[in-house]
Amino acid sequence: MNFNCVAPLAAGQFTVPAAVLESLPPTGVAIGALPPTGNGYVYVANGSIQQFSAPGLNLGLLFFSAGRWVSVPFN
C-alpha cells in the first residue's frame, strides 16, 4: 500500500491527511505476499513534471525525480 504527497520545497513541510494515515496497516503487518518488514518507507525527492503531446494520446506527462528511500516505523 502506498500514497503520494507532493509539496514545493519552499514549503519546508507537509501534512499527510489523517484519513490517509488511518488507512495504512500498522508497522510489521504482512501485506499480501510481502513479509512484515517492521518499517514503512518514505521517498524524499526533488523532481519535475513536464506535459507533452503525441498523436493518439489524450494526456502525456513525464515525471522525473531524484531522491532517497528512508525506512521509517509507523503506527
PQR file with spaces between the fields and no chain letter, atoms N, CA, C, O and H, PARSE charges and radii, in Angstrom:
ATOM       1  N    MET     1       0.844   -1.150    0.000 -0.4000 1.5000
ATOM       2  CA   MET     1       0.000    0.000    0.000 -0.0000 2.0000
ATOM       3  C    MET     1       0.901    1.227    0.000  0.5500 1.7000
ATOM       4  O    MET     1       1.907    1.262    0.708 -0.5500 1.4000
ATOM       5  N    ASN     2       0.548    2.222   -0.783 -0.4000 1.5000
ATOM       6  CA   ASN     2       1.350    3.437   -0.787 -0.0000 2.0000
ATOM       7  C    ASN     2       0.473    4.644   -1.054  0.5500 1.7000
ATOM       8  O    ASN     2      -0.692    4.513   -1.431 -0.5500 1.4000
ATOM       9  H    ASN     2      -0.269    2.195   -1.358  0.4000 1.0000
ATOM      10  N    PHE     3       1.040    5.805   -0.858 -0.4000 1.5000
ATOM      11  CA   PHE     3       0.372    7.065   -1.175 -0.0000 2.0000
ATOM      12  C    PHE     3       1.449    8.063   -1.563  0.5500 1.7000
ATOM      13  O    PHE     3       2.622    7.867   -1.246 -0.5500 1.4000
ATOM      14  H    PHE     3       1.986    5.911   -0.552  0.4000 1.0000
ATOM      15  N    ASN     4       1.065    9.111   -2.233 -0.4000 1.5000
ATOM      16  CA   ASN     4       1.999   10.147   -2.658 -0.0000 2.0000
ATOM      17  C    ASN     4       1.550   11.497   -2.133  0.5500 1.7000
ATOM      18  O    ASN     4       0.364   11.823   -2.164 -0.5500 1.4000
ATOM      19  H    ASN     4       0.111    9.270   -2.491  0.4000 1.0000
ATOM      20  N    CYS     5       2.484   12.261   -1.662 -0.4000 1.5000
ATOM      21  CA   CYS     5       2.252   13.660   -1.291 -0.0000 2.0000
ATOM      22  C    CYS     5       3.250   14.494   -2.077  0.5500 1.7000
ATOM      23  O    CYS     5       4.426   14.141   -2.170 -0.5500 1.4000
ATOM      24  H    CYS     5       3.448   11.996   -1.637  0.4000 1.0000
ATOM      25  N    VAL     6       2.789   15.581   -2.632 -0.4000 1.5000
ATOM      26  CA   VAL     6       3.657   16.468   -3.382 -0.0000 2.0000
ATOM      27  C    VAL     6       3.540   17.855   -2.784  0.5500 1.7000
ATOM      28  O    VAL     6       2.439   18.376   -2.604 -0.5500 1.4000
ATOM      29  H    VAL     6       1.834   15.867   -2.556  0.4000 1.0000
ATOM      30  N    ALA     7       4.689   18.451   -2.476 -0.4000 1.5000
ATOM      31  CA   ALA     7       4.709   19.798   -1.910 -0.0000 2.0000
ATOM      32  C    ALA     7       5.939   20.518   -2.441  0.5500 1.7000
ATOM      33  O    ALA     7       6.968   19.888   -2.686 -0.5500 1.4000
ATOM      34  H    ALA     7       5.583   18.028   -2.621  0.4000 1.0000
ATOM      35  N    PRO     8       5.846   21.816   -2.621 -0.5600 1.5000
ATOM      36  CA   PRO     8       7.033   22.564   -3.070  0.2800 2.0000
ATOM      37  C    PRO     8       8.097   22.573   -1.978  0.5500 1.7000
ATOM      38  O    PRO     8       7.776   22.629   -0.791 -0.5500 1.4000
ATOM      39  N    LEU     9       9.343   22.518   -2.375 -0.4000 1.5000
ATOM      40  CA   LEU     9      10.455   22.516   -1.429 -0.0000 2.0000
ATOM      41  C    LEU     9      10.407   23.744   -0.527  0.5500 1.7000
ATOM      42  O    LEU     9      10.735   23.661    0.656 -0.5500 1.4000
ATOM      43  H    LEU     9       9.604   22.472   -3.340  0.4000 1.0000
ATOM      44  N    ALA    10      10.003   24.871   -1.077 -0.4000 1.5000
ATOM      45  CA   ALA    10       9.960   26.115   -0.311 -0.0000 2.0000
ATOM      46  C    ALA    10       8.999   26.028    0.875  0.5500 1.7000
ATOM      47  O    ALA    10       9.155   26.763    1.850 -0.5500 1.4000
ATOM      48  H    ALA    10       9.736   24.939   -2.038  0.4000 1.0000
ATOM      49  N    ALA    11       8.009   25.136    0.800 -0.4000 1.5000
ATOM      50  CA   ALA    11       7.061   24.994    1.908 -0.0000 2.0000
ATOM      51  C    ALA    11       7.767   24.504    3.173  0.5500 1.7000
ATOM      52  O    ALA    11       7.370   24.862    4.282 -0.5500 1.4000
ATOM      53  H    ALA    11       7.882   24.538    0.008  0.4000 1.0000
ATOM      54  N    GLY    12       8.806   23.693    3.013 -0.4000 1.5000
ATOM      55  CA   GLY    12       9.573   23.206    4.153 -0.0000 2.0000
ATOM      56  C    GLY    12       8.923   22.088    4.937  0.5500 1.7000
ATOM      57  O    GLY    12       9.576   21.466    5.774 -0.5500 1.4000
ATOM      58  H    GLY    12       9.129   23.402    2.112  0.4000 1.0000
ATOM      59  N    GLN    13       7.636   21.813    4.684 -0.4000 1.5000
ATOM      60  CA   GLN    13       6.933   20.741    5.377 -0.0000 2.0000
ATOM      61  C    GLN    13       5.627   20.439    4.654  0.5500 1.7000
ATOM      62  O    GLN    13       5.181   21.206    3.801 -0.5500 1.4000
ATOM      63  H    GLN    13       7.106   22.318    4.004  0.4000 1.0000
ATOM      64  N    PHE    14       5.029   19.318    5.006 -0.4000 1.5000
ATOM      65  CA   PHE    14       3.692   18.994    4.518 -0.0000 2.0000
ATOM      66  C    PHE    14       3.030   18.087    5.538  0.5500 1.7000
ATOM      67  O    PHE    14       3.704   17.460    6.355 -0.5500 1.4000
ATOM      68  H    PHE    14       5.392   18.695    5.699  0.4000 1.0000
ATOM      69  N    THR    15       1.722   18.021    5.489 -0.4000 1.5000
ATOM      70  CA   THR    15       0.962   17.192    6.417 -0.0000 2.0000
ATOM      71  C    THR    15       0.239   16.109    5.638  0.5500 1.7000
ATOM      72  O    THR    15      -0.448   16.389    4.655 -0.5500 1.4000
ATOM      73  H    THR    15       1.175   18.531    4.826  0.4000 1.0000
ATOM      74  N    VAL    16       0.397   14.876    6.081 -0.4000 1.5000
ATOM      75  CA   VAL    16      -0.337   13.759    5.491 -0.0000 2.0000
ATOM      76  C    VAL    16      -1.707   13.730    6.164  0.5500 1.7000
ATOM      77  O    VAL    16      -1.783   13.660    7.391 -0.5500 1.4000
ATOM      78  H    VAL    16       0.955   14.649    6.879  0.4000 1.0000
ATOM      79  N    PRO    17      -2.795   13.783    5.385 -0.5600 1.5000
ATOM      80  CA   PRO    17      -4.130   13.786    5.988  0.2800 2.0000
ATOM      81  C    PRO    17      -4.371   12.552    6.863  0.5500 1.7000
ATOM      82  O    PRO    17      -3.911   11.455    6.545 -0.5500 1.4000
ATOM      83  N    ALA    18      -5.093   12.745    7.960 -0.4000 1.5000
ATOM      84  CA   ALA    18      -5.379   11.662    8.901 -0.0000 2.0000
ATOM      85  C    ALA    18      -6.053   10.481    8.212  0.5500 1.7000
ATOM      86  O    ALA    18      -5.763    9.331    8.542 -0.5500 1.4000
ATOM      87  H    ALA    18      -5.467   13.636    8.217  0.4000 1.0000
ATOM      88  N    ALA    19      -6.945   10.745    7.264 -0.4000 1.5000
ATOM      89  CA   ALA    19      -7.648    9.655    6.564 -0.0000 2.0000
ATOM      90  C    ALA    19      -6.662    8.747    5.827  0.5500 1.7000
ATOM      91  O    ALA    19      -6.887    7.541    5.728 -0.5500 1.4000
ATOM      92  H    ALA    19      -7.180   11.680    6.997  0.4000 1.0000
ATOM      93  N    VAL    20      -5.580    9.317    5.313 -0.4000 1.5000
ATOM      94  CA   VAL    20      -4.559    8.513    4.624 -0.0000 2.0000
ATOM      95  C    VAL    20      -3.801    7.676    5.636  0.5500 1.7000
ATOM      96  O    VAL    20      -3.629    6.473    5.438 -0.5500 1.4000
ATOM      97  H    VAL    20      -5.398   10.297    5.394  0.4000 1.0000
ATOM      98  N    LEU    21      -3.348    8.287    6.712 -0.4000 1.5000
ATOM      99  CA   LEU    21      -2.596    7.552    7.733 -0.0000 2.0000
ATOM     100  C    LEU    21      -3.424    6.439    8.364  0.5500 1.7000
ATOM     101  O    LEU    21      -2.900    5.365    8.658 -0.5500 1.4000
ATOM     102  H    LEU    21      -3.487    9.264    6.873  0.4000 1.0000
ATOM     103  N    GLU    22      -4.709    6.689    8.571 -0.4000 1.5000
ATOM     104  CA   GLU    22      -5.582    5.684    9.170 -0.0000 2.0000
ATOM     105  C    GLU    22      -5.802    4.484    8.259  0.5500 1.7000
ATOM     106  O    GLU    22      -6.158    3.406    8.735 -0.5500 1.4000
ATOM     107  H    GLU    22      -5.135    7.562    8.331  0.4000 1.0000
ATOM     108  N    SER    23      -5.597    4.654    6.962 -0.4000 1.5000
ATOM     109  CA   SER    23      -5.801    3.548    6.026 -0.0000 2.0000
ATOM     110  C    SER    23      -4.575    2.642    5.918  0.5500 1.7000
ATOM     111  O    SER    23      -4.654    1.569    5.321 -0.5500 1.4000
ATOM     112  H    SER    23      -5.308    5.529    6.575  0.4000 1.0000
ATOM     113  N    LEU    24      -3.452    3.059    6.484 -0.4000 1.5000
ATOM     114  CA   LEU    24      -2.228    2.255    6.421 -0.0000 2.0000
ATOM     115  C    LEU    24      -2.239    1.188    7.507  0.5500 1.7000
ATOM     116  O    LEU    24      -2.702    1.434    8.620 -0.5500 1.4000
ATOM     117  H    LEU    24      -3.388    3.931    6.969  0.4000 1.0000
ATOM     118  N    PRO    25      -1.726   -0.002    7.182 -0.5600 1.5000
ATOM     119  CA   PRO    25      -1.616   -1.030    8.227  0.2800 2.0000
ATOM     120  C    PRO    25      -0.512   -0.641    9.205  0.5500 1.7000
ATOM     121  O    PRO    25       0.432    0.046    8.815 -0.5500 1.4000
ATOM     122  N    PRO    26      -0.607   -1.063   10.470 -0.5600 1.5000
ATOM     123  CA   PRO    26       0.470   -0.752   11.412  0.2800 2.0000
ATOM     124  C    PRO    26       1.780   -1.403   10.983  0.5500 1.7000
ATOM     125  O    PRO    26       1.774   -2.401   10.262 -0.5500 1.4000
ATOM     126  N    THR    27       2.879   -0.850   11.417 -0.4000 1.5000
ATOM     127  CA   THR    27       4.209   -1.393   11.117 -0.0000 2.0000
ATOM     128  C    THR    27       4.267   -2.870   11.488  0.5500 1.7000
ATOM     129  O    THR    27       3.752   -3.288   12.525 -0.5500 1.4000
ATOM     130  H    THR    27       2.883   -0.040   12.002  0.4000 1.0000
ATOM     131  N    GLY    28       4.906   -3.651   10.616 -0.4000 1.5000
ATOM     132  CA   GLY    28       5.103   -5.057   10.907 -0.0000 2.0000
ATOM     133  C    GLY    28       3.986   -5.965   10.454  0.5500 1.7000
ATOM     134  O    GLY    28       4.061   -7.172   10.683 -0.5500 1.4000
ATOM     135  H    GLY    28       5.324   -3.311    9.773  0.4000 1.0000
ATOM     136  N    VAL    29       2.950   -5.439    9.818 -0.4000 1.5000
ATOM     137  CA   VAL    29       1.845   -6.259    9.337 -0.0000 2.0000
ATOM     138  C    VAL    29       2.152   -6.710    7.911  0.5500 1.7000
ATOM     139  O    VAL    29       2.522   -5.893    7.069 -0.5500 1.4000
ATOM     140  H    VAL    29       2.889   -4.459    9.632  0.4000 1.0000
ATOM     141  N    ALA    30       2.000   -8.003    7.638 -0.4000 1.5000
ATOM     142  CA   ALA    30       2.233   -8.518    6.287 -0.0000 2.0000
ATOM     143  C    ALA    30       1.141   -8.010    5.345  0.5500 1.7000
ATOM     144  O    ALA    30      -0.034   -7.968    5.711 -0.5500 1.4000
ATOM     145  H    ALA    30       1.700   -8.667    8.322  0.4000 1.0000
ATOM     146  N    ILE    31       1.532   -7.629    4.142 -0.4000 1.5000
ATOM     147  CA   ILE    31       0.585   -7.158    3.130 -0.0000 2.0000
ATOM     148  C    ILE    31       0.663   -8.135    1.956  0.5500 1.7000
ATOM     149  O    ILE    31       1.681   -8.198    1.266 -0.5500 1.4000
ATOM     150  H    ILE    31       2.486   -7.663    3.845  0.4000 1.0000
ATOM     151  N    GLY    32      -0.402   -8.889    1.731 -0.4000 1.5000
ATOM     152  CA   GLY    32      -0.390   -9.853    0.624 -0.0000 2.0000
ATOM     153  C    GLY    32       0.720  -10.859    0.815  0.5500 1.7000
ATOM     154  O    GLY    32       0.830  -11.480    1.872 -0.5500 1.4000
ATOM     155  H    GLY    32      -1.228   -8.837    2.291  0.4000 1.0000
ATOM     156  N    ALA    33       1.558  -11.025   -0.222 -0.4000 1.5000
ATOM     157  CA   ALA    33       2.641  -11.999   -0.172 -0.0000 2.0000
ATOM     158  C    ALA    33       3.906  -11.414    0.448  0.5500 1.7000
ATOM     159  O    ALA    33       4.887  -12.131    0.642 -0.5500 1.4000
ATOM     160  H    ALA    33       1.469  -10.520   -1.081  0.4000 1.0000
ATOM     161  N    LEU    34       3.892  -10.109    0.764 -0.4000 1.5000
ATOM     162  CA   LEU    34       5.094   -9.493    1.318 -0.0000 2.0000
ATOM     163  C    LEU    34       5.175   -9.760    2.814  0.5500 1.7000
ATOM     164  O    LEU    34       4.177   -9.628    3.522 -0.5500 1.4000
ATOM     165  H    LEU    34       3.095   -9.526    0.607  0.4000 1.0000
ATOM     166  N    PRO    35       6.363  -10.137    3.306 -0.5600 1.5000
ATOM     167  CA   PRO    35       6.513  -10.354    4.749  0.2800 2.0000
ATOM     168  C    PRO    35       6.522   -9.020    5.478  0.5500 1.7000
ATOM     169  O    PRO    35       6.822   -7.991    4.874 -0.5500 1.4000
ATOM     170  N    PRO    36       6.196   -9.020    6.772 -0.5600 1.5000
ATOM     171  CA   PRO    36       6.301   -7.781    7.529  0.2800 2.0000
ATOM     172  C    PRO    36       7.754   -7.322    7.590  0.5500 1.7000
ATOM     173  O    PRO    36       8.646   -8.132    7.847 -0.5500 1.4000
ATOM     174  N    THR    37       7.999   -6.066    7.363 -0.4000 1.5000
ATOM     175  CA   THR    37       9.365   -5.556    7.361 -0.0000 2.0000
ATOM     176  C    THR    37       9.711   -4.841    8.653  0.5500 1.7000
ATOM     177  O    THR    37      10.885   -4.595    8.929 -0.5500 1.4000
ATOM     178  H    THR    37       7.275   -5.408    7.155  0.4000 1.0000
ATOM     179  N    GLY    38       8.702   -4.503    9.451 -0.4000 1.5000
ATOM     180  CA   GLY    38       8.960   -3.749   10.658 -0.0000 2.0000
ATOM     181  C    GLY    38       8.971   -2.251   10.402  0.5500 1.7000
ATOM     182  O    GLY    38       8.954   -1.465   11.349 -0.5500 1.4000
ATOM     183  H    GLY    38       7.748   -4.703    9.227  0.4000 1.0000
ATOM     184  N    ASN    39       8.998   -1.843    9.141 -0.4000 1.5000
ATOM     185  CA   ASN    39       9.043   -0.432    8.816 -0.0000 2.0000
ATOM     186  C    ASN    39       8.274   -0.140    7.545  0.5500 1.7000
ATOM     187  O    ASN    39       8.000   -1.034    6.744 -0.5500 1.4000
ATOM     188  H    ASN    39       9.012   -2.481    8.372  0.4000 1.0000
ATOM     189  N    GLY    40       7.938    1.099    7.379 -0.4000 1.5000
ATOM     190  CA   GLY    40       7.441    1.602    6.112 -0.0000 2.0000
ATOM     191  C    GLY    40       8.587    2.347    5.453  0.5500 1.7000
ATOM     192  O    GLY    40       9.702    2.351    5.975 -0.5500 1.4000
ATOM     193  H    GLY    40       8.161    1.825    8.030  0.4000 1.0000
ATOM     194  N    TYR    41       8.335    2.968    4.333 -0.4000 1.5000
ATOM     195  CA   TYR    41       9.388    3.689    3.631 -0.0000 2.0000
ATOM     196  C    TYR    41       8.876    5.040    3.173  0.5500 1.7000
ATOM     197  O    TYR    41       7.731    5.172    2.739 -0.5500 1.4000
ATOM     198  H    TYR    41       7.430    2.964    3.909  0.4000 1.0000
ATOM     199  N    VAL    42       9.729    6.033    3.273 -0.4000 1.5000
ATOM     200  CA   VAL    42       9.438    7.371    2.780 -0.0000 2.0000
ATOM     201  C    VAL    42      10.450    7.667    1.688  0.5500 1.7000
ATOM     202  O    VAL    42      11.649    7.451    1.863 -0.5500 1.4000
ATOM     203  H    VAL    42      10.659    5.925    3.625  0.4000 1.0000
ATOM     204  N    TYR    43       9.960    8.161    0.563 -0.4000 1.5000
ATOM     205  CA   TYR    43      10.841    8.561   -0.536 -0.0000 2.0000
ATOM     206  C    TYR    43      10.810   10.076   -0.611  0.5500 1.7000
ATOM     207  O    TYR    43       9.777   10.664   -0.932 -0.5500 1.4000
ATOM     208  H    TYR    43       8.986    8.336    0.421  0.4000 1.0000
ATOM     209  N    VAL    44      11.919   10.700   -0.321 -0.4000 1.5000
ATOM     210  CA   VAL    44      12.033   12.153   -0.363 -0.0000 2.0000
ATOM     211  C    VAL    44      12.827   12.511   -1.600  0.5500 1.7000
ATOM     212  O    VAL    44      13.945   12.033   -1.792 -0.5500 1.4000
ATOM     213  H    VAL    44      12.758   10.222   -0.060  0.4000 1.0000
ATOM     214  N    ALA    45      12.243   13.356   -2.442 -0.4000 1.5000
ATOM     215  CA   ALA    45      12.884   13.636   -3.723 -0.0000 2.0000
ATOM     216  C    ALA    45      12.627   15.057   -4.193  0.5500 1.7000
ATOM     217  O    ALA    45      11.725   15.746   -3.716 -0.5500 1.4000
ATOM     218  H    ALA    45      11.335   13.744   -2.285  0.4000 1.0000
ATOM     219  N    ASN    46      13.433   15.458   -5.121 -0.4000 1.5000
ATOM     220  CA   ASN    46      13.232   16.696   -5.857 -0.0000 2.0000
ATOM     221  C    ASN    46      12.925   16.267   -7.278  0.5500 1.7000
ATOM     222  O    ASN    46      13.619   15.408   -7.821 -0.5500 1.4000
ATOM     223  H    ASN    46      14.165   14.898   -5.508  0.4000 1.0000
ATOM     224  N    GLY    47      11.914   16.835   -7.887 -0.4000 1.5000
ATOM     225  CA   GLY    47      11.554   16.390   -9.225 -0.0000 2.0000
ATOM     226  C    GLY    47      10.799   17.442   -9.999  0.5500 1.7000
ATOM     227  O    GLY    47      10.587   18.562   -9.534 -0.5500 1.4000
ATOM     228  H    GLY    47      11.350   17.532   -7.446  0.4000 1.0000
ATOM     229  N    SER    48      10.403   17.053  -11.186 -0.4000 1.5000
ATOM     230  CA   SER    48       9.621   17.956  -12.023 -0.0000 2.0000
ATOM     231  C    SER    48       8.686   17.134  -12.905  0.5500 1.7000
ATOM     232  O    SER    48       8.922   15.954  -13.165 -0.5500 1.4000
ATOM     233  H    SER    48      10.576   16.143  -11.563  0.4000 1.0000
ATOM     234  N    ILE    49       7.625   17.787  -13.354 -0.4000 1.5000
ATOM     235  CA   ILE    49       6.659   17.165  -14.253 -0.0000 2.0000
ATOM     236  C    ILE    49       6.580   18.022  -15.504  0.5500 1.7000
ATOM     237  O    ILE    49       6.452   19.244  -15.423 -0.5500 1.4000
ATOM     238  H    ILE    49       7.433   18.745  -13.143  0.4000 1.0000
ATOM     239  N    GLN    50       6.654   17.383  -16.654 -0.4000 1.5000
ATOM     240  CA   GLN    50       6.551   18.088  -17.929 -0.0000 2.0000
ATOM     241  C    GLN    50       5.425   17.473  -18.748  0.5500 1.7000
ATOM     242  O    GLN    50       5.388   16.258  -18.945 -0.5500 1.4000
ATOM     243  H    GLN    50       6.757   16.390  -16.721  0.4000 1.0000
ATOM     244  N    GLN    51       4.525   18.295  -19.216 -0.4000 1.5000
ATOM     245  CA   GLN    51       3.438   17.815  -20.077 -0.0000 2.0000
ATOM     246  C    GLN    51       3.927   17.767  -21.522  0.5500 1.7000
ATOM     247  O    GLN    51       4.686   18.634  -21.954 -0.5500 1.4000
ATOM     248  H    GLN    51       4.555   19.282  -19.056  0.4000 1.0000
ATOM     249  N    PHE    52       3.486   16.744  -22.273 -0.4000 1.5000
ATOM     250  CA   PHE    52       3.835   16.637  -23.683 -0.0000 2.0000
ATOM     251  C    PHE    52       2.647   16.087  -24.446  0.5500 1.7000
ATOM     252  O    PHE    52       1.695   15.578  -23.853 -0.5500 1.4000
ATOM     253  H    PHE    52       2.870   16.040  -21.922  0.4000 1.0000
ATOM     254  N    SER    53       2.708   16.191  -25.756 -0.4000 1.5000
ATOM     255  CA   SER    53       1.631   15.659  -26.589 -0.0000 2.0000
ATOM     256  C    SER    53       2.214   14.716  -27.632  0.5500 1.7000
ATOM     257  O    SER    53       3.373   14.835  -28.029 -0.5500 1.4000
ATOM     258  H    SER    53       3.481   16.604  -26.237  0.4000 1.0000
ATOM     259  N    ALA    54       1.383   13.781  -28.063 -0.4000 1.5000
ATOM     260  CA   ALA    54       1.759   12.818  -29.096 -0.0000 2.0000
ATOM     261  C    ALA    54       0.475   12.346  -29.757  0.5500 1.7000
ATOM     262  O    ALA    54      -0.574   12.309  -29.114 -0.5500 1.4000
ATOM     263  H    ALA    54       0.442   13.684  -27.740  0.4000 1.0000
ATOM     264  N    PRO    55       0.542   11.986  -31.029 -0.5600 1.5000
ATOM     265  CA   PRO    55      -0.660   11.514  -31.724  0.2800 2.0000
ATOM     266  C    PRO    55      -1.303   10.342  -30.991  0.5500 1.7000
ATOM     267  O    PRO    55      -0.619    9.403  -30.583 -0.5500 1.4000
ATOM     268  N    GLY    56      -2.638   10.403  -30.825 -0.4000 1.5000
ATOM     269  CA   GLY    56      -3.385    9.327  -30.188 -0.0000 2.0000
ATOM     270  C    GLY    56      -3.341    9.347  -28.667  0.5500 1.7000
ATOM     271  O    GLY    56      -3.884    8.450  -28.022 -0.5500 1.4000
ATOM     272  H    GLY    56      -3.195   11.165  -31.156  0.4000 1.0000
ATOM     273  N    LEU    57      -2.707   10.352  -28.087 -0.4000 1.5000
ATOM     274  CA   LEU    57      -2.563   10.431  -26.636 -0.0000 2.0000
ATOM     275  C    LEU    57      -3.438   11.568  -26.107  0.5500 1.7000
ATOM     276  O    LEU    57      -3.341   12.701  -26.579 -0.5500 1.4000
ATOM     277  H    LEU    57      -2.265   11.081  -28.611  0.4000 1.0000
ATOM     278  N    ASN    58      -4.287   11.266  -25.135 -0.4000 1.5000
ATOM     279  CA   ASN    58      -5.126   12.300  -24.534 -0.0000 2.0000
ATOM     280  C    ASN    58      -4.319   13.235  -23.644  0.5500 1.7000
ATOM     281  O    ASN    58      -4.504   14.451  -23.688 -0.5500 1.4000
ATOM     282  H    ASN    58      -4.366   10.346  -24.751  0.4000 1.0000
ATOM     283  N    LEU    59      -3.435   12.677  -22.848 -0.4000 1.5000
ATOM     284  CA   LEU    59      -2.612   13.465  -21.937 -0.0000 2.0000
ATOM     285  C    LEU    59      -1.286   12.761  -21.748  0.5500 1.7000
ATOM     286  O    LEU    59      -1.253   11.566  -21.454 -0.5500 1.4000
ATOM     287  H    LEU    59      -3.285   11.689  -22.812  0.4000 1.0000
ATOM     288  N    GLY    60      -0.209   13.477  -21.910 -0.4000 1.5000
ATOM     289  CA   GLY    60       1.124   12.920  -21.691 -0.0000 2.0000
ATOM     290  C    GLY    60       1.838   13.687  -20.606  0.5500 1.7000
ATOM     291  O    GLY    60       1.935   14.912  -20.668 -0.5500 1.4000
ATOM     292  H    GLY    60      -0.236   14.448  -22.149  0.4000 1.0000
ATOM     293  N    LEU    61       2.339   12.979  -19.612 -0.4000 1.5000
ATOM     294  CA   LEU    61       3.095   13.604  -18.525 -0.0000 2.0000
ATOM     295  C    LEU    61       4.392   12.832  -18.325  0.5500 1.7000
ATOM     296  O    LEU    61       4.392   11.602  -18.275 -0.5500 1.4000
ATOM     297  H    LEU    61       2.260   11.983  -19.562  0.4000 1.0000
ATOM     298  N    LEU    62       5.478   13.550  -18.213 -0.4000 1.5000
ATOM     299  CA   LEU    62       6.776   12.956  -17.928 -0.0000 2.0000
ATOM     300  C    LEU    62       7.185   13.429  -16.545  0.5500 1.7000
ATOM     301  O    LEU    62       7.249   14.630  -16.284 -0.5500 1.4000
ATOM     302  H    LEU    62       5.478   14.550  -18.254  0.4000 1.0000
ATOM     303  N    PHE    63       7.461   12.484  -15.663 -0.4000 1.5000
ATOM     304  CA   PHE    63       7.841   12.820  -14.298 -0.0000 2.0000
ATOM     305  C    PHE    63       9.262   12.365  -14.053  0.5500 1.7000
ATOM     306  O    PHE    63       9.607   11.217  -14.333 -0.5500 1.4000
ATOM     307  H    PHE    63       7.409   11.508  -15.876  0.4000 1.0000
ATOM     308  N    PHE    64      10.085   13.251  -13.535 -0.4000 1.5000
ATOM     309  CA   PHE    64      11.460   12.916  -13.184 -0.0000 2.0000
ATOM     310  C    PHE    64      11.680   13.254  -11.721  0.5500 1.7000
ATOM     311  O    PHE    64      11.244   14.304  -11.249 -0.5500 1.4000
ATOM     312  H    PHE    64       9.805   14.183  -13.307  0.4000 1.0000
ATOM     313  N    SER    65      12.352   12.372  -11.007 -0.4000 1.5000
ATOM     314  CA   SER    65      12.723   12.694   -9.630 -0.0000 2.0000
ATOM     315  C    SER    65      14.047   12.029   -9.284  0.5500 1.7000
ATOM     316  O    SER    65      14.409   10.990   -9.836 -0.5500 1.4000
ATOM     317  H    SER    65      12.706   11.519  -11.390  0.4000 1.0000
ATOM     318  N    ALA    66      14.742   12.643   -8.376 -0.4000 1.5000
ATOM     319  CA   ALA    66      15.965   12.073   -7.822 -0.0000 2.0000
ATOM     320  C    ALA    66      15.851   12.230   -6.316  0.5500 1.7000
ATOM     321  O    ALA    66      15.630   13.330   -5.811 -0.5500 1.4000
ATOM     322  H    ALA    66      14.448   13.487   -7.927  0.4000 1.0000
ATOM     323  N    GLY    67      16.001   11.141   -5.616 -0.4000 1.5000
ATOM     324  CA   GLY    67      15.825   11.226   -4.177 -0.0000 2.0000
ATOM     325  C    GLY    67      16.376   10.013   -3.463  0.5500 1.7000
ATOM     326  O    GLY    67      17.273    9.327   -3.953 -0.5500 1.4000
ATOM     327  H    GLY    67      16.180   10.247   -6.026  0.4000 1.0000
ATOM     328  N    ARG    68      15.816    9.765   -2.290 -0.4000 1.5000
ATOM     329  CA   ARG    68      16.318    8.686   -1.448 -0.0000 2.0000
ATOM     330  C    ARG    68      15.170    8.050   -0.678  0.5500 1.7000
ATOM     331  O    ARG    68      14.289    8.745   -0.174 -0.5500 1.4000
ATOM     332  H    ARG    68      15.087   10.322   -1.891  0.4000 1.0000
ATOM     333  N    TRP    69      15.186    6.712   -0.591 -0.4000 1.5000
ATOM     334  CA   TRP    69      14.236    5.963    0.237 -0.0000 2.0000
ATOM     335  C    TRP    69      14.772    5.922    1.651  0.5500 1.7000
ATOM     336  O    TRP    69      15.962    5.694    1.870 -0.5500 1.4000
ATOM     337  H    TRP    69      15.902    6.146   -1.001  0.4000 1.0000
ATOM     338  N    VAL    70      13.884    6.145    2.614 -0.4000 1.5000
ATOM     339  CA   VAL    70      14.266    6.080    4.027 -0.0000 2.0000
ATOM     340  C    VAL    70      13.275    5.153    4.713  0.5500 1.7000
ATOM     341  O    VAL    70      12.062    5.304    4.570 -0.5500 1.4000
ATOM     342  H    VAL    70      12.918    6.331    2.436  0.4000 1.0000
ATOM     343  N    SER    71      13.814    4.184    5.467 -0.4000 1.5000
ATOM     344  CA   SER    71      12.974    3.246    6.207 -0.0000 2.0000
ATOM     345  C    SER    71      12.532    3.907    7.510  0.5500 1.7000
ATOM     346  O    SER    71      13.358    4.397    8.280 -0.5500 1.4000
ATOM     347  H    SER    71      14.799    4.062    5.584  0.4000 1.0000
ATOM     348  N    VAL    72      11.210    3.914    7.747 -0.4000 1.5000
ATOM     349  CA   VAL    72      10.673    4.542    8.970 -0.0000 2.0000
ATOM     350  C    VAL    72       9.593    3.679    9.575  0.5500 1.7000
ATOM     351  O    VAL    72       8.822    3.064    8.839 -0.5500 1.4000
ATOM     352  H    VAL    72      10.540    3.516    7.121  0.4000 1.0000
ATOM     353  N    PRO    73       9.506    3.609   10.915 -0.5600 1.5000
ATOM     354  CA   PRO    73       8.389    2.916   11.537  0.2800 2.0000
ATOM     355  C    PRO    73       7.150    3.817   11.522  0.5500 1.7000
ATOM     356  O    PRO    73       7.266    5.041   11.588 -0.5500 1.4000
ATOM     357  N    PHE    74       5.985    3.216   11.439 -0.4000 1.5000
ATOM     358  CA   PHE    74       4.756    3.982   11.584 -0.0000 2.0000
ATOM     359  C    PHE    74       3.724    3.137   12.291  0.5500 1.7000
ATOM     360  O    PHE    74       3.777    1.909   12.226 -0.5500 1.4000
ATOM     361  H    PHE    74       5.890    2.222   11.386  0.4000 1.0000
ATOM     362  N    ASN    75       2.795    3.769   12.958 -0.4000 1.5000
ATOM     363  CA   ASN    75       1.753    3.078   13.715 -0.0000 2.0000
ATOM     364  C    ASN    75       0.393    3.561   13.287  0.5500 1.7000
ATOM     365  O    ASN    75      -0.620    3.098   13.810 -0.5500 1.4000
ATOM     366  H    ASN    75       2.752    4.767   13.010  0.4000 1.0000
